[in-house]
Amino acid sequence: MDADELFPEDRLARFATRWWPHVYRLAWNMLGNPREAAAVTEEVLLAGLRLREPGVRVRTFLYRLAVRLAAARPRRRAAPSPIREALAQLDPLDRAALLLRDVEELALEESAAILETSVQDLRERAHRARLLLMGLPGWLLKSRQLDVDLARRRSA
């Protein structure tokens, strides 16, 4: 059964249009490969239409699933980038904590809910990731903003 059989076409299109950029950006930053990020994003959005955790916000559910799927995939790099190389050295959950807080700019509580951890653990993971990245040559971490190559800030 494909998504068209389960959901009206306009619902699928609205859902994908609304969430694709956000989920893709997180997957791309986790994986460092556009093709892999697109595959994870498609899988997340289709699952998001079919499944929901009761009492969990849509964004929290989608980001949680994106982090899980991206962390489970082997990293297949695209073009080399110093920032991508630095991110690849991080533990997947530390990388996710950093991306959720500093790139997606989510609240501590929502970021912790996405990673299914405590706020304190999330703080420690994001801090550890920042320290590791700042210790690498050529790394520039601006106040609550990563390099444009990494962030691909929201333009919509």
PLY file of the C-alpha trace (Angstrom):
ply
format ascii 1.0
element vertex 156
property float x
property float y
property float z
element edge 155
property int vertex1
property int vertex2
end_header
0.00 0.00 0.00
1.50 3.36 -0.93
0.85 6.77 0.61
-1.64 7.76 -2.11
-3.89 4.86 -1.16
-3.81 5.81 2.52
-4.11 9.59 2.30
-5.67 12.08 -0.08
-3.06 13.56 -2.41
-3.59 17.11 -1.14
-2.99 16.04 2.48
0.26 14.32 1.54
1.38 17.36 -0.47
0.55 19.81 2.34
2.29 17.67 4.95
5.41 17.19 2.81
5.56 20.86 1.85
5.27 21.92 5.48
7.82 19.52 6.98
10.28 18.57 4.19
12.70 21.53 4.64
12.94 21.09 8.40
13.38 17.32 8.45
15.73 17.39 5.44
17.97 20.04 7.04
18.32 17.97 10.21
18.97 14.74 8.25
21.46 16.48 5.96
23.37 17.91 8.91
23.36 14.52 10.65
24.46 12.56 7.58
26.45 15.00 5.44
25.05 13.51 2.25
22.12 15.04 0.32
20.96 11.76 -1.23
20.94 9.94 2.10
19.24 12.92 3.76
16.49 12.89 1.12
15.92 9.16 1.67
15.67 9.62 5.44
13.35 12.61 4.99
11.03 10.67 2.72
10.91 7.77 5.17
10.23 10.11 8.10
7.44 11.99 6.34
5.67 8.83 5.21
5.91 7.44 8.72
4.68 10.75 10.10
1.48 10.43 8.09
0.85 6.89 9.30
2.10 6.91 12.88
1.92 9.28 15.77
2.84 9.01 19.40
-0.12 10.18 21.51
0.55 13.49 23.22
3.72 14.21 21.19
3.98 17.28 18.95
4.36 16.61 15.23
7.75 18.34 15.04
9.03 16.40 18.05
7.88 13.10 16.53
9.37 13.84 13.10
12.71 15.08 14.44
12.95 12.14 16.84
12.44 9.72 13.97
14.90 11.61 11.73
17.61 11.48 14.42
17.03 7.75 14.97
17.14 6.90 11.27
20.13 9.12 10.54
22.09 7.77 13.52
21.40 4.21 12.34
22.73 4.83 8.81
26.39 4.66 7.94
27.75 8.08 6.95
28.38 8.32 3.22
29.99 11.64 2.58
29.39 13.82 -0.41
31.79 16.70 -1.07
34.52 17.23 1.54
34.05 20.12 3.96
35.99 20.96 7.13
32.75 21.44 9.01
31.37 18.11 7.82
34.63 16.42 8.81
34.39 17.95 12.27
30.75 16.91 12.71
31.58 13.37 11.58
33.92 13.02 14.56
31.08 13.55 17.02
28.95 10.87 18.61
25.59 10.83 16.72
23.61 11.89 19.79
26.08 14.67 20.61
25.82 15.82 16.98
22.01 15.72 17.19
22.00 17.71 20.44
24.21 20.38 18.88
22.12 20.57 15.71
18.79 20.71 17.53
19.94 23.49 19.84
22.30 25.57 17.70
20.99 25.06 14.17
17.30 24.33 14.64
17.23 26.63 17.70
14.75 24.43 19.56
14.02 24.85 23.25
15.90 22.66 25.73
12.75 20.78 26.69
11.73 19.97 23.12
15.27 18.99 22.13
15.46 16.68 25.14
12.07 15.17 24.21
13.26 14.53 20.66
16.34 12.69 21.92
14.31 11.03 24.70
16.72 12.21 27.36
16.80 14.65 30.25
17.40 18.37 29.83
20.64 17.99 31.81
21.89 15.22 29.50
21.00 17.31 26.45
22.93 20.28 27.85
25.95 18.08 28.51
25.85 16.55 25.03
25.55 19.92 23.26
28.29 21.42 25.43
30.61 18.46 24.82
30.02 18.76 21.06
30.76 22.51 21.11
33.97 21.95 23.07
35.16 19.26 20.69
34.39 21.39 17.65
36.01 24.51 19.07
39.19 22.53 19.72
39.56 21.63 16.05
41.79 23.84 13.87
39.92 26.36 11.78
36.64 25.93 13.61
34.62 29.06 14.16
31.61 28.91 16.43
29.68 32.14 16.58
27.19 32.91 19.28
24.32 30.41 18.75
25.05 30.17 15.03
27.01 27.65 13.02
28.66 28.40 9.71
26.25 28.91 6.80
27.63 25.77 5.12
26.35 23.75 8.05
23.22 25.60 8.96
21.55 26.39 5.63
19.41 28.71 7.68
15.70 28.87 7.22
14.93 30.91 4.16
11.25 30.14 4.02
0 1
1 2
2 3
3 4
4 5
5 6
6 7
7 8
8 9
9 10
10 11
11 12
12 13
13 14
14 15
15 16
16 17
17 18
18 19
19 20
20 21
21 22
22 23
23 24
24 25
25 26
26 27
27 28
28 29
29 30
30 31
31 32
32 33
33 34
34 35
35 36
36 37
37 38
38 39
39 40
40 41
41 42
42 43
43 44
44 45
45 46
46 47
47 48
48 49
49 50
50 51
51 52
52 53
53 54
54 55
55 56
56 57
57 58
58 59
59 60
60 61
61 62
62 63
63 64
64 65
65 66
66 67
67 68
68 69
69 70
70 71
71 72
72 73
73 74
74 75
75 76
76 77
77 78
78 79
79 80
80 81
81 82
82 83
83 84
84 85
85 86
86 87
87 88
88 89
89 90
90 91
91 92
92 93
93 94
94 95
95 96
96 97
97 98
98 99
99 100
100 101
101 102
102 103
103 104
104 105
105 106
106 107
107 108
108 109
109 110
110 111
111 112
112 113
113 114
114 115
115 116
116 117
117 118
118 119
119 120
120 121
121 122
122 123
123 124
124 125
125 126
126 127
127 128
128 129
129 130
130 131
131 132
132 133
133 134
134 135
135 136
136 137
137 138
138 139
139 140
140 141
141 142
142 143
143 144
144 145
145 146
146 147
147 148
148 149
149 150
150 151
151 152
152 153
153 154
154 155
